[in-house]
Amino acid sequence: MKTAASLIRLLENLRTSFVAEDVRRTKEVLLALQKVKTFPPSGLLQLHETLLFIKAFPFNSDLAVLADENLRYLEKYLVKEVRRKNVRLIKSIENSGISGSKVVATFSYELIQCLVKTYPEAVIYDSCSIDAEEFFTLMNTLLPSPLKEDFMEGGWISVDEWLDALCSNDRQRKLQLLLTFFDEAGIPRHQRDFLFERLQLYVEADLSMMPSRTNILLPVDQPFIHADGILKKANITQLIHEPVEENHSLTVEDRKRIVAATRWTLFALFRETDPGTYADLHDVRVFDVGRGLKIVLQGMKQERRNPIDAYIGFMAFKNGCPYAYGGAWMLGPMAKIGINVFPAFRGGESALFFAQLMRVYQQVFSPEYFVAEPYQVGRDNPEGIETGAFWFYYRLGYRPVLPALKKLAATEFQKLKTGKTKKTPASLLRKLVADELVWVEPEKEQRLKEKFDTAQLSKALFTYIRKRYHGDWITFRREALRSMVPAVFDASDHSLLSEILPVLSDYVFASGGTQGWSKQECEALHRMMLEKARGMDSAYARLLAEHSRLIKQLVRFAKDGPVKYHQVNM
């Protein structure tokens, strides 16, 4: 009779083997694990991750069912032992995001509010990192007058001491009280978010009372069976233009379920993304790309959007399991993309997944090229250097733009292929990631000469306002807004004009305005601004990519700056 520890190790060794005999043994191990009464704490997380992997990549339907049954069995065991205060077990699953563990971290005001409203019993106050004096200075405008006086005269040594006096050490009441200060302050959202971030409020959430990595799953009719094993390679050039199937039958409840799965999966892993927290329910789209893989694109609410590019996040689900997350910053012909495959699924079909992700973004937004988000490949990222993330992108066809680094990468890659070197030195990898990595089809390579980004645009805009307006932003914005009328907007629509002012009109005006534009080009700009201010960010991104006149204008502005000043039609 094998021990629980030996069964867990055996299952881990078998998880990626699709040889018939190993598949049979995997089934035997899964059946045996369902009879285990006590699991070794040191093996719990390993077992959990292995079960998730098998659920995402089952060789047959029996393994799919058994993996799911074992996850439910394990979840019950974890929650039971945590309630029994099994100290060794609690320590072994600390910071894991699985059922029974706890999350202690700081998050945005909006995410914590959502957590408190959705799972009020699961979350409590943990701590504030700032001292009492700084806390009072920060909260001075938010506290009711009696509390201000109490705080000033009480001689409190710490924030916790003051909160204990107010709330009798009730940690739920402490959290609710702090949130109430912000709720009732009546201050602008940006100011509220800034103050809340400064507060450094840590919460503690109990994942036995809310969704965790163990039980967050999207429903699937039938799991995809990997009878052909795991596909390790992918041809992006061949795949990227294949039509992709979108699910057009999503209900509002479907969208809410998807957004919640995204939000709480990231929360369980101590992470948060803007598209996850500020998702626009109207801008949630699901694409089925085959092999049990669904990719969800999420735009953001109007008030949270970037001014000129569009940050379109994604969450991928493999046979219903949250598989990977990230996003792309869409700016005309460019998609700057970043991905994170969850650790449980590494060793699976990461290359194929990335190719499918690019296929979805390509089909929806038609970018001319993809730029790997620098942190992803190792810039200022020791883990990325250690894992050689650069070569993952390189094998998929991403290349440095600078000729010298492109040549250096090709030379080193040849050494790796021929076995002359087994691992690229970290010092060399740090050189290689100094430049952006770009994927572009050969026939579109000339477009890279026109590559620009938001940093270049912001610098050019700042220079323009400094030189043309001597730093007078108020006058600049008044004239920028006036330049949109009547070519683009009706002056009577005051509310919309105020909405689009900080969005795109600054860049349009500073880069040359709409003088000489055709009626169709002005109407296209009008539609873009409507989508950015009131519609969907994904629709805005598509329209921007299609507006060749504006793109050329922005490219020239970003690269050459404000070479000459244009006159404004008054």
C-alpha positions as CSV (number, residue, x, y, z in Angstrom):
1,M,0.0,0.0,0.0
2,K,1.5,3.3,-1.1
3,T,1.6,6.2,1.3
4,A,-0.2,9.5,0.5
5,A,3.2,11.2,0.0
6,S,4.3,8.6,-2.5
7,L,1.0,8.8,-4.4
8,I,1.4,12.5,-4.7
9,R,4.9,12.3,-6.0
10,L,3.9,9.6,-8.5
11,L,1.0,11.6,-9.8
12,E,3.3,14.6,-10.3
13,N,5.7,12.4,-12.4
14,L,2.9,11.0,-14.5
15,R,0.9,14.2,-15.2
16,T,2.5,15.0,-18.6
17,S,2.9,11.4,-19.8
18,F,0.3,10.2,-22.3
19,V,1.7,6.8,-22.8
20,A,-1.1,4.2,-22.3
21,E,0.5,2.5,-19.4
22,D,1.1,5.8,-17.6
23,V,-2.4,6.9,-18.2
24,R,-3.6,3.6,-16.6
25,R,-1.4,4.3,-13.6
26,T,-2.6,7.9,-13.4
27,K,-6.2,6.6,-13.0
28,E,-5.1,4.1,-10.3
29,V,-3.4,6.9,-8.4
30,L,-6.4,9.2,-8.6
31,L,-8.7,6.4,-7.4
32,A,-6.3,5.6,-4.5
33,L,-6.1,9.3,-3.5
34,Q,-9.9,9.4,-2.9
35,K,-9.4,6.9,-0.1
36,V,-6.7,8.8,1.7
37,K,-7.8,10.0,5.1
38,T,-4.8,12.1,6.0
39,F,-2.6,14.0,3.6
40,P,1.0,15.1,4.4
41,P,0.9,19.0,4.7
42,S,4.1,19.3,2.6
43,G,2.5,17.6,-0.3
44,L,-0.9,19.4,-0.4
45,L,0.0,22.3,-2.7
46,Q,1.8,19.9,-5.1
47,L,-1.2,17.7,-5.2
48,H,-3.5,20.6,-5.8
49,E,-1.5,21.9,-8.7
50,T,-1.2,18.5,-10.3
51,L,-4.9,17.9,-10.1
52,L,-5.5,21.3,-11.8
53,F,-3.1,20.4,-14.6
54,I,-4.8,17.0,-15.2
55,K,-8.3,18.7,-15.2
56,A,-7.0,21.2,-17.8
57,F,-5.1,18.5,-19.9
58,P,-7.0,15.2,-19.4
59,F,-6.0,12.3,-21.6
60,N,-9.4,10.7,-21.4
61,S,-12.8,11.4,-19.9
62,D,-12.2,9.2,-16.9
63,L,-9.2,11.3,-15.9
64,A,-11.2,14.5,-16.3
65,V,-13.9,13.3,-14.0
66,L,-11.4,11.9,-11.4
67,A,-9.4,15.1,-11.3
68,D,-12.5,17.1,-10.6
69,E,-13.7,14.6,-7.9
70,N,-10.2,14.7,-6.3
71,L,-10.2,18.5,-6.2
72,R,-13.6,18.6,-4.5
73,Y,-12.4,15.9,-2.0
74,L,-9.2,17.9,-1.4
75,E,-11.2,21.1,-0.9
76,K,-13.4,19.5,1.8
77,Y,-10.3,18.1,3.5
78,L,-8.5,21.5,3.5
79,V,-11.5,23.4,4.9
80,K,-12.1,20.8,7.6
81,E,-8.4,20.8,8.8
82,V,-8.2,24.5,8.8
83,R,-11.3,24.7,11.0
84,R,-9.6,22.1,13.3
85,K,-6.7,24.6,13.4
86,N,-4.2,22.1,12.0
87,V,-1.1,24.4,12.3
88,R,1.2,22.5,10.1
89,L,-1.4,22.3,7.3
90,I,-2.3,26.0,7.6
91,K,1.4,26.9,7.3
92,S,1.9,24.6,4.3
93,I,-0.8,26.4,2.2
94,E,0.0,29.9,3.3
95,N,-0.1,32.4,0.4
96,S,-1.2,29.7,-2.0
97,G,-4.6,31.0,-3.0
98,I,-6.2,27.6,-2.5
99,S,-9.3,26.8,-0.4
100,G,-8.6,27.2,3.3
101,S,-5.7,29.6,2.9
102,K,-5.9,33.3,3.5
103,V,-5.0,36.4,1.5
104,V,-3.4,39.2,3.5
105,A,-2.6,42.1,1.1
106,T,-3.5,45.6,0.0
107,F,-5.7,46.2,-3.0
108,S,-7.6,49.1,-4.6
109,Y,-10.5,50.8,-2.9
110,E,-12.9,49.5,-5.6
111,L,-11.8,45.9,-5.3
112,I,-12.0,45.9,-1.5
113,Q,-15.5,47.5,-1.7
114,C,-16.6,44.8,-4.1
115,L,-15.1,42.1,-1.8
116,V,-16.9,43.5,1.3
117,K,-20.3,43.7,-0.6
118,T,-20.0,40.3,-2.2
119,Y,-18.4,38.2,0.7
120,P,-18.8,40.3,3.8
121,E,-18.1,37.4,6.2
122,A,-14.9,36.5,4.4
123,V,-13.0,39.7,4.9
124,I,-11.7,41.6,7.9
125,Y,-9.3,44.4,8.7
126,D,-5.6,43.4,9.1
127,S,-3.5,46.5,9.5
128,C,-2.5,50.0,8.3
129,S,1.1,50.5,7.5
130,I,1.3,54.2,8.2
131,D,1.8,55.7,11.6
132,A,-0.9,57.6,13.6
133,E,0.4,61.1,12.7
134,E,0.6,60.4,9.0
135,F,-2.8,58.7,9.2
136,F,-4.5,61.7,10.7
137,T,-2.8,64.1,8.2
138,L,-4.1,61.9,5.4
139,M,-7.6,61.4,6.8
140,N,-8.0,64.9,8.1
141,T,-10.5,65.9,5.3
142,L,-12.4,62.6,5.6
143,L,-13.1,62.3,9.4
144,P,-16.3,63.7,10.9
145,S,-15.6,66.5,13.4
146,P,-16.2,64.5,16.6
147,L,-13.7,61.9,15.5
148,K,-11.2,64.6,14.5
149,E,-11.3,66.0,18.0
150,D,-11.1,62.5,19.6
151,F,-8.1,61.6,17.4
152,M,-6.3,64.9,18.2
153,E,-6.9,64.8,22.0
154,G,-6.6,61.0,22.6
155,G,-2.8,60.8,22.3
156,W,-3.1,57.6,20.3
157,I,0.2,55.8,19.7
158,S,-1.0,53.9,16.6
159,V,-3.9,53.7,14.2
160,D,-4.7,50.2,15.6
161,E,-5.0,51.5,19.1
162,W,-7.5,54.2,18.0
163,L,-9.5,51.7,15.9
164,D,-9.6,49.3,18.9
165,A,-11.1,52.0,21.0
166,L,-13.8,52.8,18.4
167,C,-14.6,49.3,17.4
168,S,-13.8,47.1,20.4
169,N,-11.3,45.1,18.4
170,D,-14.0,44.0,15.9
171,R,-11.9,43.6,12.8
172,Q,-14.9,43.6,10.5
173,R,-16.2,46.9,12.0
174,K,-12.7,48.4,11.7
175,L,-12.7,47.7,7.9
176,Q,-16.3,49.0,7.5
177,L,-15.5,52.1,9.4
178,L,-12.5,53.0,7.3
179,L,-14.4,52.4,4.1
180,T,-17.3,54.5,5.4
181,F,-14.9,57.5,5.8
182,F,-14.1,57.2,2.1
183,D,-17.7,56.5,1.0
184,E,-19.1,59.6,2.7
185,A,-16.3,62.0,2.0
186,G,-17.8,63.3,-1.2
187,I,-14.4,63.8,-2.8
188,P,-13.5,63.2,-6.5
189,R,-12.7,59.6,-7.4
190,H,-9.0,60.3,-8.3
191,Q,-8.4,62.0,-5.0
192,R,-10.2,59.2,-3.1
193,D,-8.1,56.5,-4.9
194,F,-4.9,58.5,-4.2
195,L,-5.7,58.8,-0.5
196,F,-6.8,55.2,-0.2
197,E,-3.5,54.0,-1.7
198,R,-1.5,56.1,0.7
199,L,-3.4,54.6,3.6
200,Q,-1.7,51.2,2.9
201,L,-4.7,49.3,4.2
202,Y,-4.2,45.6,4.4
203,V,-7.2,43.2,4.6
204,E,-7.4,39.5,5.5
205,A,-9.6,37.3,3.4
206,D,-10.6,33.7,4.2
207,L,-10.6,31.6,1.0
208,S,-12.7,29.0,2.7
209,M,-15.6,31.5,2.6
210,M,-15.2,32.9,-0.9
211,P,-13.9,31.7,-4.3
212,S,-10.4,30.3,-4.5
213,R,-8.1,28.7,-7.0
214,T,-9.5,25.4,-6.0
215,N,-13.1,26.1,-7.0
216,I,-13.2,28.9,-9.6
217,L,-14.3,27.2,-12.8
218,L,-16.3,28.3,-15.8
219,P,-19.0,25.7,-16.8
220,V,-18.1,23.5,-19.8
221,D,-20.5,21.2,-21.6
222,Q,-17.8,18.6,-22.4
223,P,-14.1,18.9,-21.5
224,F,-11.6,18.7,-24.4
225,I,-9.8,15.3,-24.3
226,H,-6.1,15.5,-25.1
227,A,-5.9,12.1,-26.8
228,D,-3.1,13.5,-29.0
229,G,-1.1,14.6,-25.9
230,I,0.3,18.0,-25.3
231,L,1.3,20.2,-28.3
232,K,4.5,22.0,-27.5
233,K,5.0,24.0,-30.7
234,A,3.0,26.6,-32.6
235,N,3.3,28.3,-35.9
236,I,2.0,31.8,-35.3
237,T,2.4,32.9,-39.0
238,Q,0.2,30.0,-40.0
239,L,-2.3,30.4,-37.3
240,I,-2.8,34.1,-36.8
241,H,-5.1,34.8,-39.8
242,E,-7.3,31.8,-39.2
243,P,-10.9,33.0,-38.4
244,V,-11.7,32.8,-34.7
245,E,-15.1,31.8,-33.3
246,E,-16.8,34.3,-31.0
247,N,-19.6,33.5,-28.6
248,H,-22.4,36.0,-29.4
249,S,-24.9,34.4,-27.1
250,L,-23.5,35.7,-23.8
251,T,-26.1,37.0,-21.3
252,V,-25.4,39.7,-18.7
253,E,-25.2,36.9,-16.1
254,D,-22.6,35.1,-18.2
255,R,-20.5,38.3,-18.3
256,K,-20.8,38.8,-14.6
257,R,-19.7,35.3,-13.9
258,I,-16.7,35.7,-16.2
259,V,-15.7,39.0,-14.7
260,A,-16.0,37.6,-11.2
261,A,-13.9,34.5,-12.1
262,T,-11.2,36.8,-13.4
263,R,-11.3,39.2,-10.4
264,W,-11.3,36.5,-7.7
265,T,-8.7,34.3,-9.4
266,L,-6.3,37.2,-9.4
267,F,-7.2,38.2,-5.9
268,A,-6.4,34.7,-4.6
269,L,-3.0,35.1,-6.1
270,F,-2.5,38.5,-4.4
271,R,-2.8,40.2,-7.8
272,E,-5.0,42.9,-9.4
273,T,-5.3,44.3,-12.9
274,D,-7.2,47.3,-14.1
275,P,-9.3,45.4,-16.6
276,G,-10.1,42.8,-13.9
277,T,-11.2,45.3,-11.3
278,Y,-12.8,47.9,-13.6
279,A,-14.2,45.7,-16.3
280,D,-16.9,47.1,-18.5
281,L,-19.7,44.4,-18.7
282,H,-20.7,45.7,-22.1
283,D,-17.1,45.0,-23.4
284,V,-16.6,41.4,-22.4
285,R,-16.1,39.1,-25.4
286,V,-15.4,35.3,-25.4
287,F,-13.6,33.4,-28.1
288,D,-13.4,29.6,-28.4
289,V,-10.0,28.8,-30.1
290,G,-10.2,25.0,-29.7
291,R,-8.7,22.4,-27.5
292,G,-10.8,23.4,-24.6
293,L,-9.3,26.9,-24.6
294,K,-11.5,30.0,-24.3
295,I,-10.0,33.5,-24.3
296,V,-12.0,36.4,-22.8
297,L,-11.2,40.0,-23.7
298,Q,-12.2,42.7,-21.3
299,G,-12.3,46.4,-21.8
300,M,-12.6,48.9,-19.0
301,K,-15.3,51.3,-17.7
302,Q,-15.2,54.7,-19.3
303,E,-13.9,56.6,-16.3
304,R,-10.9,54.2,-15.9
305,R,-9.7,54.2,-19.5
306,N,-6.3,55.3,-20.7
307,P,-6.4,58.6,-22.6
308,I,-5.2,57.5,-26.1
309,D,-4.4,53.8,-26.1
310,A,-6.8,51.1,-25.0
311,Y,-5.8,48.6,-22.4
312,I,-7.7,45.4,-23.3
313,G,-7.2,42.7,-20.7
314,F,-7.7,39.0,-21.1
315,M,-8.3,35.9,-19.0
316,A,-7.9,32.4,-20.6
317,F,-9.7,29.3,-19.4
318,K,-8.6,25.8,-20.2
319,N,-11.4,23.3,-19.8
320,G,-13.0,25.8,-17.5
321,C,-9.9,26.3,-15.3
322,P,-8.4,29.9,-15.1
323,Y,-5.3,29.3,-17.2
324,A,-3.6,32.6,-17.9
325,Y,-4.1,36.4,-17.7
326,G,-2.6,39.6,-19.0
327,G,-3.5,42.1,-21.6
328,A,-2.5,44.3,-24.6
329,W,-2.2,48.0,-24.9
330,M,-3.7,48.8,-28.3
331,L,-2.4,51.9,-30.1
332,G,-3.1,52.1,-33.8
333,P,-1.0,49.5,-35.6
334,M,0.7,48.3,-32.3
335,A,-0.3,45.7,-29.7
336,K,2.0,45.8,-26.7
337,I,1.2,42.4,-25.1
338,G,1.9,40.8,-21.8
339,I,1.0,37.3,-20.5
340,N,1.2,35.3,-17.3
341,V,0.4,31.5,-17.4
342,F,-0.5,30.3,-13.9
343,P,2.2,28.1,-12.4
344,A,0.0,25.0,-12.2
345,F,-0.1,24.8,-16.0
346,R,3.5,25.4,-16.9
347,G,4.7,22.5,-18.9
348,G,1.5,22.5,-20.9
349,E,0.7,24.2,-24.1
350,S,2.1,27.7,-23.4
351,A,3.4,28.3,-26.9
352,L,0.2,27.3,-28.5
353,F,-1.8,29.4,-26.1
354,F,0.3,32.5,-26.8
355,A,-0.2,31.9,-30.5
356,Q,-3.9,31.6,-30.1
357,L,-4.0,34.7,-27.9
358,M,-2.2,36.7,-30.7
359,R,-4.7,35.2,-33.2
360,V,-7.6,36.6,-31.1
361,Y,-6.1,40.1,-30.8
362,Q,-5.2,40.0,-34.5
363,Q,-8.7,39.1,-35.6
364,V,-10.4,41.7,-33.3
365,F,-8.0,44.7,-33.7
366,S,-5.9,44.0,-36.8
367,P,-2.5,45.2,-35.4
368,E,0.4,45.4,-37.8
369,Y,2.9,44.1,-35.2
370,F,3.1,42.9,-31.6
371,V,5.5,44.2,-29.0
372,A,6.4,42.0,-26.0
373,E,5.9,44.0,-22.7
374,P,9.6,44.5,-21.6
375,Y,9.1,43.2,-18.1
376,Q,7.8,39.9,-19.5
377,V,11.1,39.1,-21.2
378,G,13.3,40.0,-18.2
379,R,13.9,43.7,-18.1
380,D,14.0,44.6,-14.4
381,N,12.7,41.1,-13.8
382,P,15.2,38.7,-12.2
383,E,12.7,35.8,-12.5
384,G,12.4,36.4,-16.2
385,I,16.2,36.4,-16.6
386,E,16.5,33.2,-14.5
387,T,13.8,31.3,-16.6
388,G,15.2,32.6,-19.9
389,A,11.8,34.1,-20.9
390,F,13.5,35.9,-23.7
391,W,13.9,32.6,-25.6
392,F,10.2,31.7,-25.2
393,Y,9.4,34.8,-27.1
394,Y,12.3,34.3,-29.5
395,R,11.1,30.8,-30.5
396,L,7.7,32.2,-31.3
397,G,9.2,34.7,-33.8
398,Y,9.8,37.8,-31.6
399,R,13.0,39.6,-32.4
400,P,14.9,42.7,-31.1
401,V,14.5,45.8,-33.3
402,L,18.1,47.0,-32.9
403,P,20.3,45.3,-35.5
404,A,23.2,44.7,-33.1
405,L,21.0,42.9,-30.6
406,K,19.2,41.1,-33.4
407,K,22.5,39.7,-34.6
408,L,23.7,38.9,-31.0
409,A,20.4,37.0,-30.3
410,A,20.8,35.0,-33.6
411,T,24.3,34.0,-32.7
412,E,23.4,32.9,-29.2
413,F,20.3,31.0,-30.4
414,Q,22.4,29.1,-32.9
415,K,24.8,28.0,-30.0
416,L,21.8,26.8,-28.0
417,K,20.4,24.8,-31.0
418,T,23.7,23.1,-31.8
419,G,24.5,22.4,-28.1
420,K,27.6,24.6,-27.9
421,T,26.0,26.3,-24.9
422,K,23.3,24.9,-22.6
423,K,22.2,28.1,-20.9
424,T,22.6,31.7,-21.8
425,P,24.5,33.7,-19.1
426,A,22.3,36.1,-17.2
427,S,24.7,39.0,-18.2
428,L,24.0,38.3,-21.9
429,L,20.3,38.0,-21.3
430,R,20.2,41.4,-19.7
431,K,21.9,42.8,-22.8
432,L,19.3,41.1,-25.0
433,V,16.3,42.5,-23.1
434,A,17.6,46.1,-23.3
435,D,15.6,46.5,-26.5
436,E,11.9,45.7,-27.2
437,L,11.0,42.4,-28.8
438,V,8.7,42.6,-31.8
439,W,6.7,40.1,-33.8
440,V,5.9,41.2,-37.3
441,E,5.1,39.4,-40.6
442,P,8.0,39.8,-43.1
443,E,5.8,41.8,-45.6
444,K,4.9,44.3,-42.9
445,E,8.4,44.8,-41.5
446,Q,8.6,48.3,-43.0
447,R,5.8,49.4,-40.7
448,L,8.3,49.2,-37.8
449,K,9.9,52.4,-39.0
450,E,6.7,54.1,-38.0
451,K,6.5,52.5,-34.6
452,F,5.5,54.9,-31.8
453,D,4.1,54.6,-28.3
454,T,2.3,56.6,-25.6
455,A,5.6,57.7,-23.9
456,Q,6.8,59.4,-27.2
457,L,3.4,61.1,-27.6
458,S,3.3,62.3,-24.0
459,K,6.8,63.8,-24.4
460,A,5.9,65.5,-27.6
461,L,2.7,66.9,-26.2
462,F,4.6,68.3,-23.1
463,T,7.2,69.9,-25.4
464,Y,4.5,71.4,-27.6
465,I,2.6,73.0,-24.7
466,R,5.8,74.2,-23.1
467,K,7.1,75.9,-26.3
468,R,3.8,77.0,-27.9
469,Y,1.9,77.9,-24.7
470,H,4.7,78.5,-22.3
471,G,3.3,75.8,-20.1
472,D,-0.2,77.2,-20.0
473,W,-2.3,74.0,-20.0
474,I,-5.6,75.8,-19.5
475,T,-5.3,78.0,-22.6
476,F,-4.0,75.0,-24.6
477,R,-6.9,72.8,-23.6
478,R,-9.4,75.6,-24.3
479,E,-8.1,75.9,-27.8
480,A,-7.8,72.2,-28.3
481,L,-11.5,71.8,-27.4
482,R,-12.5,74.8,-29.6
483,S,-10.6,73.2,-32.6
484,M,-13.0,70.2,-32.4
485,V,-16.0,72.5,-33.2
486,P,-17.6,72.4,-35.7
487,A,-15.5,70.0,-37.7
488,V,-15.9,67.1,-35.3
489,F,-18.5,68.1,-32.7
490,D,-21.6,70.1,-32.4
491,A,-20.9,72.9,-29.9
492,S,-24.3,72.4,-28.2
493,D,-23.3,69.0,-26.8
494,H,-21.5,70.5,-23.8
495,S,-21.5,67.3,-21.8
496,L,-19.7,65.3,-24.5
497,L,-17.3,68.1,-25.2
498,S,-16.2,68.0,-21.5
499,E,-15.9,64.2,-21.6
500,I,-13.6,64.1,-24.6
501,L,-11.4,67.0,-23.5
502,P,-8.9,64.9,-21.6
503,V,-9.2,61.9,-24.0
504,L,-8.0,62.5,-27.6
505,S,-8.5,66.1,-28.5
506,D,-5.2,67.2,-27.0
507,Y,-3.2,64.9,-29.2
508,V,-5.3,65.6,-32.3
509,F,-4.9,69.3,-31.9
510,A,-1.2,69.3,-31.0
511,S,-0.3,67.0,-33.8
512,G,-1.8,69.2,-36.4
513,G,-5.6,69.3,-35.9
514,T,-8.2,68.4,-38.4
515,Q,-7.4,71.1,-41.0
516,G,-7.5,69.6,-44.4
517,W,-9.3,66.5,-43.3
518,S,-12.2,65.1,-45.3
519,K,-15.7,64.9,-43.9
520,Q,-15.4,61.2,-43.6
521,E,-12.1,61.5,-41.6
522,C,-13.8,63.9,-39.2
523,E,-16.8,61.7,-38.9
524,A,-14.5,58.7,-38.1
525,L,-12.8,60.8,-35.4
526,H,-16.2,61.7,-34.0
527,R,-17.1,58.0,-33.7
528,M,-13.8,57.2,-32.1
529,M,-14.3,59.9,-29.4
530,L,-17.9,58.7,-28.8
531,E,-16.6,55.2,-28.2
532,K,-13.8,56.3,-25.9
533,A,-16.1,58.6,-23.8
534,R,-19.4,56.7,-23.8
535,G,-19.1,53.4,-25.7
536,M,-16.6,50.5,-25.6
537,D,-12.8,50.8,-25.5
538,S,-12.4,47.8,-27.8
539,A,-14.5,49.6,-30.5
540,Y,-12.4,52.7,-30.0
541,A,-9.2,50.7,-30.5
542,R,-10.4,49.2,-33.8
543,L,-11.5,52.6,-35.1
544,L,-8.1,54.2,-34.2
545,A,-6.3,51.4,-36.1
546,E,-8.4,52.1,-39.1
547,H,-7.9,55.9,-39.1
548,S,-4.9,56.1,-41.4
549,R,-4.9,59.9,-41.5
550,L,-4.7,60.3,-37.7
551,I,-2.2,57.5,-37.3
552,K,0.2,59.2,-39.8
553,Q,-0.3,62.5,-38.0
554,L,0.5,60.9,-34.6
555,V,3.5,59.0,-36.0
556,R,5.0,62.3,-37.3
557,F,4.2,64.1,-34.0
558,A,5.7,61.3,-31.8
559,K,8.9,61.0,-33.9
560,D,9.6,64.6,-35.0
561,G,7.8,66.5,-32.2
562,P,6.0,69.9,-32.8
563,V,8.2,71.0,-35.7
564,K,6.0,73.9,-36.5
565,Y,2.9,75.4,-34.9
566,H,-0.4,75.4,-36.6
567,Q,-3.0,78.1,-36.4
568,V,-6.4,77.4,-34.8
569,N,-9.6,78.3,-36.6
570,M,-11.4,80.6,-34.2
